[in-house]
Amino acid sequence: MKLDKPIGRKYGHLDWISLPPSTLVGDTEKFVLVGYSGDFLTQNKGYEDLTAGESNTAGVHLGCSILRQKDNLLYHNCDTNHGASGGAIIANLDGKYYVVALHSGSGKVNGLLLNRAVEMSRIEAVLREIRQ
């Protein structure tokens, strides 16, 4: 998708940053996940004044953690549900907010169901390939 007008000047934007997993992993409760889960604020839940409709209102989990890195994926405990894939995991670094990973679904690690995310360095690598 390509926008016909820049929206960053009007609405703002978040930069992304690639950080080594060792700086992200730990039960720190310092991350935020923003996504569009299909279960958030539907017309049927009594929040009609706060919603744009099912799957059209962003949900936010403040204070979640990236717990581990395995097989080139990050595993986190941010609240998610169906539809949140692609949601940004955001960190505040020295007073500025950055996207540090993108939620990509759930999977089992050592028998535990954990949410997983893709590191920004992997996304940057794909973007470099596309541009060549």
N, CA and C atoms as a LAMMPS dump frame, in Angstrom:
ITEM: TIMESTEP
0
ITEM: NUMBER OF ATOMS
396
ITEM: BOX BOUNDS ff ff ff
-5.0000000000000000e+02 5.0000000000000000e+02
-5.0000000000000000e+02 5.0000000000000000e+02
-5.0000000000000000e+02 5.0000000000000000e+02
ITEM: ATOMS id mol type element x y z
1 1 1 N 0.849 -1.16 0
2 1 2 C 0 0 0
3 1 3 C 0.896 1.225 0
4 2 1 N 0.546 2.227 -0.776
5 2 2 C 1.276 3.477 -0.808
6 2 3 C 0.284 4.61 -0.59
7 3 1 N 0.571 5.461 0.37
8 3 2 C -0.301 6.595 0.663
9 3 3 C -0.089 7.684 -0.384
10 4 1 N -1.156 8.379 -0.738
11 4 2 C -1.022 9.454 -1.72
12 4 3 C -0.634 10.781 -1.073
13 5 1 N -0.677 10.857 0.258
14 5 2 C -0.282 12.06 0.993
15 5 3 C 0.486 11.647 2.238
16 6 1 N 1.511 12.396 2.604
17 6 2 C 2.199 12.071 3.875
18 6 3 C 1.301 12.4 5.062
19 7 1 N 1.2 11.476 5.991
20 7 2 C 0.348 11.72 7.161
21 7 3 C 1.161 12.006 8.42
22 8 1 N 2.469 11.794 8.364
23 8 2 C 3.31 11.976 9.54
24 8 3 C 3.329 13.39 10.078
25 9 1 N 3.295 14.372 9.181
26 9 2 C 3.323 15.755 9.655
27 9 3 C 2.061 16.114 10.423
28 10 1 N 0.941 15.545 10.025
29 10 2 C -0.327 15.854 10.685
30 10 3 C -0.534 15.014 11.945
31 11 1 N -0.268 13.723 11.851
32 11 2 C -0.577 12.801 12.949
33 11 3 C 0.649 12.34 13.731
34 12 1 N 1.827 12.607 13.231
35 12 2 C 3.046 12.133 13.878
36 12 3 C 3.392 10.722 13.437
37 13 1 N 4.538 10.246 13.846
38 13 2 C 4.959 8.896 13.511
39 13 3 C 5.943 8.399 14.557
40 14 1 N 6.153 7.113 14.561
41 14 2 C 7.15 6.491 15.421
42 14 3 C 8.252 5.923 14.542
43 15 1 N 9.486 6.212 14.888
44 15 2 C 10.601 5.559 14.221
45 15 3 C 10.748 4.159 14.796
46 16 1 N 11.449 3.314 14.062
47 16 2 C 11.793 2.022 14.627
48 16 3 C 13.287 1.999 14.866
49 17 1 N 13.689 1.079 15.709
50 17 2 C 15.097 0.932 16.031
51 17 3 C 15.397 -0.557 16.177
52 18 1 N 16.544 -0.968 15.637
53 18 2 C 16.997 -2.351 15.806
54 18 3 C 17.918 -2.409 17.015
55 19 1 N 17.537 -3.211 17.977
56 19 2 C 18.332 -3.39 19.184
57 19 3 C 18.692 -4.863 19.322
58 20 1 N 19.851 -5.163 19.87
59 20 2 C 20.185 -6.572 20.097
60 20 3 C 19.201 -7.204 21.084
61 21 1 N 18.856 -8.454 20.87
62 21 2 C 17.904 -9.112 21.775
63 21 3 C 18.314 -9.029 23.237
64 22 1 N 19.597 -9.029 23.506
65 22 2 C 20.048 -8.982 24.903
66 22 3 C 19.588 -7.711 25.613
67 23 1 N 19.348 -6.625 24.878
68 23 2 C 18.864 -5.393 25.506
69 23 3 C 17.348 -5.376 25.645
70 24 1 N 16.671 -6.284 24.964
71 24 2 C 15.208 -6.327 25.004
72 24 3 C 14.674 -7.361 25.993
73 25 1 N 15.384 -8.463 26.135
74 25 2 C 14.877 -9.607 26.899
75 25 3 C 15.04 -9.388 28.401
76 26 1 N 13.989 -9.709 29.12
77 26 2 C 13.99 -9.648 30.579
78 26 3 C 12.595 -9.314 31.063
79 27 1 N 12.271 -9.722 32.262
80 27 2 C 10.949 -9.465 32.823
81 27 3 C 10.918 -8.041 33.376
82 28 1 N 10.944 -7.07 32.459
83 28 2 C 11.13 -5.67 32.829
84 28 3 C 9.849 -4.855 32.867
85 29 1 N 8.801 -5.361 32.227
86 29 2 C 7.511 -4.658 32.142
87 29 3 C 7.671 -3.232 31.619
88 30 1 N 8.56 -3.054 30.628
89 30 2 C 8.809 -1.713 30.107
90 30 3 C 8.314 -1.488 28.684
91 31 1 N 7.62 -2.467 28.115
92 31 2 C 7.178 -2.334 26.732
93 31 3 C 5.668 -2.095 26.651
94 32 1 N 5.246 -1.625 25.489
95 32 2 C 3.841 -1.366 25.199
96 32 3 C 3.518 -2.063 23.883
97 33 1 N 2.41 -2.775 23.83
98 33 2 C 1.952 -3.353 22.57
99 33 3 C 0.679 -2.641 22.158
100 34 1 N 0.642 -2.2 20.923
101 34 2 C -0.549 -1.577 20.351
102 34 3 C -0.968 -2.422 19.161
103 35 1 N -2.201 -2.894 19.174
104 35 2 C -2.683 -3.723 18.077
105 35 3 C -4.188 -3.64 17.941
106 36 1 N -4.691 -4.272 16.916
107 36 2 C -6.117 -4.242 16.604
108 36 3 C -6.725 -5.627 16.768
109 37 1 N -6.721 -6.133 17.992
110 37 2 C -7.323 -7.434 18.27
111 37 3 C -8.81 -7.41 17.958
112 38 1 N -9.292 -8.501 17.431
113 38 2 C -10.694 -8.587 17.057
114 38 3 C -11.653 -8.571 18.226
115 39 1 N -11.155 -8.728 19.456
116 39 2 C -12.034 -8.797 20.621
117 39 3 C -12.147 -7.473 21.365
118 40 1 N -11.56 -6.404 20.873
119 40 2 C -11.48 -5.17 21.652
120 40 3 C -12.604 -4.208 21.297
121 41 1 N -13.326 -3.762 22.311
122 41 2 C -14.357 -2.728 22.196
123 41 3 C -15.288 -2.889 20.99
124 42 1 N -16.163 -3.857 21.078
125 42 2 C -17.154 -4.005 20.028
126 42 3 C -18.414 -3.236 20.412
127 43 1 N -19.282 -3.062 19.474
128 43 2 C -20.536 -2.353 19.708
129 43 3 C -21.373 -3.034 20.786
130 44 1 N -21.175 -4.324 21.001
131 44 2 C -22.003 -5.076 21.941
132 44 3 C -21.526 -4.995 23.389
133 45 1 N -20.42 -4.339 23.665
134 45 2 C -19.859 -4.36 25.014
135 45 3 C -20.154 -3.102 25.809
136 46 1 N -20.966 -2.197 25.288
137 46 2 C -21.343 -1.03 26.057
138 46 3 C -20.374 0.129 26.005
139 47 1 N -19.444 0.097 25.074
140 47 2 C -18.479 1.191 24.936
141 47 3 C -18.708 1.945 23.631
142 48 1 N -19.936 2.108 23.236
143 48 2 C -20.257 2.665 21.932
144 48 3 C -19.606 4.022 21.667
145 49 1 N -19.44 4.832 22.7
146 49 2 C -18.848 6.153 22.519
147 49 3 C -17.334 6.094 22.319
148 50 1 N -16.711 4.945 22.579
149 50 2 C -15.255 4.842 22.511
150 50 3 C -14.771 3.994 21.35
151 51 1 N -15.634 3.543 20.502
152 51 2 C -15.234 2.564 19.499
153 51 3 C -15.541 3.004 18.078
154 52 1 N -14.703 2.564 17.199
155 52 2 C -14.936 2.759 15.775
156 52 3 C -15.514 1.49 15.181
157 53 1 N -15.768 0.496 15.998
158 53 2 C -16.312 -0.77 15.533
159 53 3 C -15.329 -1.902 15.769
160 54 1 N -15.819 -3.112 15.664
161 54 2 C -15 -4.285 15.925
162 54 3 C -13.753 -4.276 15.051
163 55 1 N -12.617 -4.543 15.672
164 55 2 C -11.301 -4.593 15.023
165 55 3 C -10.845 -3.256 14.461
166 56 1 N -11.543 -2.177 14.754
167 56 2 C -11.152 -0.862 14.254
168 56 3 C -10.689 0.069 15.364
169 57 1 N -10.654 -0.405 16.586
170 57 2 C -10.207 0.391 17.72
171 57 3 C -8.944 -0.258 18.277
172 58 1 N -7.878 0.503 18.39
173 58 2 C -6.61 -0.057 18.874
174 58 3 C -6.71 -0.433 20.343
175 59 1 N -6.138 -1.569 20.675
176 59 2 C -5.989 -1.984 22.051
177 59 3 C -4.547 -1.757 22.48
178 60 1 N -4.339 -1.507 23.744
179 60 2 C -2.996 -1.219 24.25
180 60 3 C -2.75 -2.048 25.503
181 61 1 N -1.574 -2.646 25.593
182 61 2 C -1.133 -3.286 26.836
183 61 3 C 0.114 -2.54 27.291
184 62 1 N -0.007 -1.841 28.403
185 62 2 C 1.117 -1.112 28.989
186 62 3 C 1.852 -2.031 29.96
187 63 1 N 3.15 -2.005 29.926
188 63 2 C 3.94 -2.722 30.924
189 63 3 C 4.092 -4.197 30.678
190 64 1 N 4.295 -4.605 29.451
191 64 2 C 4.55 -6.017 29.185
192 64 3 C 6.052 -6.221 28.959
193 65 1 N 6.467 -7.483 28.869
194 65 2 C 7.883 -7.82 28.794
195 65 3 C 8.178 -8.72 27.609
196 66 1 N 9.393 -8.603 27.097
197 66 2 C 9.927 -9.567 26.138
198 66 3 C 10.723 -10.557 26.973
199 67 1 N 10.282 -11.81 26.983
200 67 2 C 10.791 -12.791 27.933
201 67 3 C 11.991 -13.578 27.434
202 68 1 N 12.053 -13.804 26.119
203 68 2 C 13.172 -14.58 25.594
204 68 3 C 13.268 -14.424 24.092
205 69 1 N 14.405 -14.853 23.566
206 69 2 C 14.62 -14.899 22.127
207 69 3 C 14.988 -16.321 21.767
208 70 1 N 14.33 -16.854 20.744
209 70 2 C 14.621 -18.22 20.301
210 70 3 C 14.278 -18.322 18.828
211 71 1 N 15.149 -18.962 18.073
212 71 2 C 14.908 -19.2 16.647
213 71 3 C 14.569 -17.908 15.906
214 72 1 N 15.31 -16.849 16.161
215 72 2 C 15.118 -15.552 15.497
216 72 3 C 13.772 -14.903 15.786
217 73 1 N 13.129 -15.301 16.855
218 73 2 C 11.878 -14.663 17.272
219 73 3 C 12.004 -14.206 18.723
220 74 1 N 11.264 -13.178 19.056
221 74 2 C 11.163 -12.717 20.437
222 74 3 C 9.848 -13.243 21.005
223 75 1 N 9.849 -13.668 22.248
224 75 2 C 8.637 -14.15 22.901
225 75 3 C 8.277 -13.178 24.019
226 76 1 N 7.005 -12.768 24.046
227 76 2 C 6.578 -11.721 24.973
228 76 3 C 5.286 -12.097 25.677
229 77 1 N 4.951 -11.349 26.734
230 77 2 C 3.738 -11.626 27.495
231 77 3 C 2.687 -10.518 27.338
232 78 1 N 2.772 -9.751 26.282
233 78 2 C 1.775 -8.704 26.043
234 78 3 C 0.427 -9.338 25.7
235 79 1 N -0.656 -8.73 26.207
236 79 2 C -2.001 -9.229 25.901
237 79 3 C -2.287 -9.054 24.414
238 80 1 N -2.713 -10.124 23.782
239 80 2 C -3.075 -10.079 22.358
240 80 3 C -4.247 -11.019 22.126
241 81 1 N -4.791 -10.937 20.957
242 81 2 C -5.838 -11.847 20.523
243 81 3 C -5.804 -11.865 19.009
244 82 1 N -6.65 -12.693 18.42
245 82 2 C -6.713 -12.792 16.964
246 82 3 C -6.873 -11.397 16.355
247 83 1 N -6.058 -11.105 15.368
248 83 2 C -6.128 -9.812 14.697
249 83 3 C -5.032 -8.847 15.101
250 84 1 N -4.282 -9.16 16.163
251 84 2 C -3.247 -8.24 16.645
252 84 3 C -1.925 -8.388 15.908
253 85 1 N -1.796 -9.391 15.04
254 85 2 C -0.539 -9.576 14.32
255 85 3 C -0.167 -8.315 13.554
256 86 1 N 1.087 -7.962 13.631
257 86 2 C 1.566 -6.729 13.017
258 86 3 C 1.534 -5.552 13.959
259 87 1 N 0.95 -5.745 15.144
260 87 2 C 0.917 -4.679 16.133
261 87 3 C 2.316 -4.351 16.627
262 88 1 N 2.55 -3.09 16.913
263 88 2 C 3.871 -2.627 17.321
264 88 3 C 4.141 -2.876 18.792
265 89 1 N 5.346 -3.353 19.088
266 89 2 C 5.851 -3.374 20.452
267 89 3 C 6.777 -2.167 20.557
268 90 1 N 6.465 -1.31 21.5
269 90 2 C 7.088 0.007 21.583
270 90 3 C 7.866 0.13 22.894
271 91 1 N 9.013 0.826 22.823
272 91 2 C 9.822 1.104 24.007
273 91 3 C 10.113 2.595 24.086
274 92 1 N 10.202 3.089 25.299
275 92 2 C 10.617 4.468 25.541
276 92 3 C 12.114 4.434 25.839
277 93 1 N 12.897 5.021 24.948
278 93 2 C 14.342 5.055 25.097
279 93 3 C 14.792 6.498 25.215
280 94 1 N 15.238 6.859 26.393
281 94 2 C 15.697 8.233 26.656
282 94 3 C 14.652 9.271 26.288
283 95 1 N 13.391 8.99 26.61
284 95 2 C 12.313 9.949 26.392
285 95 3 C 11.715 9.953 24.998
286 96 1 N 12.174 9.079 24.119
287 96 2 C 11.61 8.993 22.766
288 96 3 C 11.092 7.577 22.541
289 97 1 N 9.943 7.465 21.896
290 97 2 C 9.327 6.164 21.668
291 97 3 C 9.757 5.591 20.325
292 98 1 N 10.043 4.27 20.333
293 98 2 C 10.468 3.557 19.132
294 98 3 C 9.733 2.224 19.043
295 99 1 N 9.459 1.788 17.838
296 99 2 C 8.982 0.432 17.597
297 99 3 C 10.207 -0.47 17.625
298 100 1 N 10.187 -1.489 18.488
299 100 2 C 11.338 -2.392 18.616
300 100 3 C 11.046 -3.782 18.064
301 101 1 N 9.773 -4.1 17.827
302 101 2 C 9.393 -5.408 17.282
303 101 3 C 7.944 -5.335 16.82
304 102 1 N 7.537 -6.331 16.021
305 102 2 C 6.149 -6.446 15.58
306 102 3 C 5.601 -7.8 16.01
307 103 1 N 4.439 -7.778 16.651
308 103 2 C 3.781 -9.009 17.102
309 103 3 C 3.448 -9.861 15.877
310 104 1 N 3.715 -11.184 15.995
311 104 2 C 3.489 -12.051 14.833
312 104 3 C 2.676 -13.299 15.134
313 105 1 N 2.079 -13.414 16.301
314 105 2 C 1.259 -14.581 16.6
315 105 3 C 1.678 -15.229 17.905
316 106 1 N 1.289 -16.495 18.072
317 106 2 C 1.606 -17.231 19.294
318 106 3 C 2.218 -18.574 18.948
319 107 1 N 3.001 -19.108 19.871
320 107 2 C 3.611 -20.417 19.675
321 107 3 C 4.037 -20.997 21.005
322 108 1 N 4.331 -22.299 21.013
323 108 2 C 4.736 -22.965 22.248
324 108 3 C 6.253 -23.005 22.364
325 109 1 N 6.721 -22.701 23.567
326 109 2 C 8.13 -22.821 23.914
327 109 3 C 8.188 -23.59 25.216
328 110 1 N 8.847 -24.757 25.189
329 110 2 C 8.932 -25.616 26.382
330 110 3 C 7.55 -25.883 26.973
331 111 1 N 6.559 -26.093 26.12
332 111 2 C 5.209 -26.418 26.567
333 111 3 C 4.353 -25.235 26.968
334 112 1 N 4.925 -24.023 26.991
335 112 2 C 4.159 -22.825 27.343
336 112 3 C 3.73 -22.095 26.087
337 113 1 N 2.495 -21.624 26.06
338 113 2 C 2.011 -20.829 24.945
339 113 3 C 2.444 -19.386 25.168
340 114 1 N 3.292 -18.872 24.286
341 114 2 C 3.796 -17.512 24.392
342 114 3 C 3.53 -16.754 23.104
343 115 1 N 3.365 -15.473 23.227
344 115 2 C 3.228 -14.616 22.056
345 115 3 C 4.608 -14.378 21.475
346 116 1 N 4.666 -14.273 20.159
347 116 2 C 5.959 -14.058 19.529
348 116 3 C 5.952 -12.775 18.712
349 117 1 N 7.15 -12.273 18.478
350 117 2 C 7.314 -11.039 17.722
351 117 3 C 8.564 -11.152 16.86
352 118 1 N 8.609 -10.337 15.831
353 118 2 C 9.745 -10.292 14.913
354 118 3 C 10.586 -9.065 15.258
355 119 1 N 11.886 -9.278 15.377
356 119 2 C 12.809 -8.177 15.654
357 119 3 C 12.864 -7.225 14.463
358 120 1 N 13.092 -5.964 14.714
359 120 2 C 13.176 -4.976 13.642
360 120 3 C 14.361 -5.246 12.715
361 121 1 N 15.428 -5.841 13.207
362 121 2 C 16.576 -6.143 12.341
363 121 3 C 16.19 -7.116 11.233
364 122 1 N 15.301 -8.062 11.513
365 122 2 C 14.831 -8.999 10.48
366 122 3 C 13.979 -8.273 9.454
367 123 1 N 13.155 -7.351 9.917
368 123 2 C 12.314 -6.587 8.992
369 123 3 C 13.179 -5.681 8.13
370 124 1 N 14.188 -5.057 8.715
371 124 2 C 15.103 -4.22 7.94
372 124 3 C 15.82 -5.029 6.867
373 125 1 N 16.216 -6.262 7.18
374 125 2 C 16.894 -7.115 6.205
375 125 3 C 15.985 -7.398 5.007
376 126 1 N 14.718 -7.678 5.265
377 126 2 C 13.762 -7.93 4.179
378 126 3 C 13.577 -6.667 3.337
379 127 1 N 13.471 -5.525 3.987
380 127 2 C 13.312 -4.268 3.252
381 127 3 C 14.517 -3.987 2.366
382 128 1 N 15.727 -4.301 2.844
383 128 2 C 16.933 -4.114 2.023
384 128 3 C 16.882 -4.985 0.785
385 129 1 N 16.431 -6.245 0.948
386 129 2 C 16.323 -7.162 -0.193
387 129 3 C 15.327 -6.647 -1.217
388 130 1 N 14.208 -6.14 -0.747
389 130 2 C 13.17 -5.627 -1.653
390 130 3 C 13.685 -4.443 -2.465
391 131 1 N 14.467 -3.602 -1.834
392 131 2 C 14.96 -2.381 -2.495
393 131 3 C 16.04 -2.666 -3.531
394 132 1 N 16.65 -3.838 -3.481
395 132 2 C 17.738 -4.15 -4.434
396 132 3 C 17.229 -4.534 -5.781
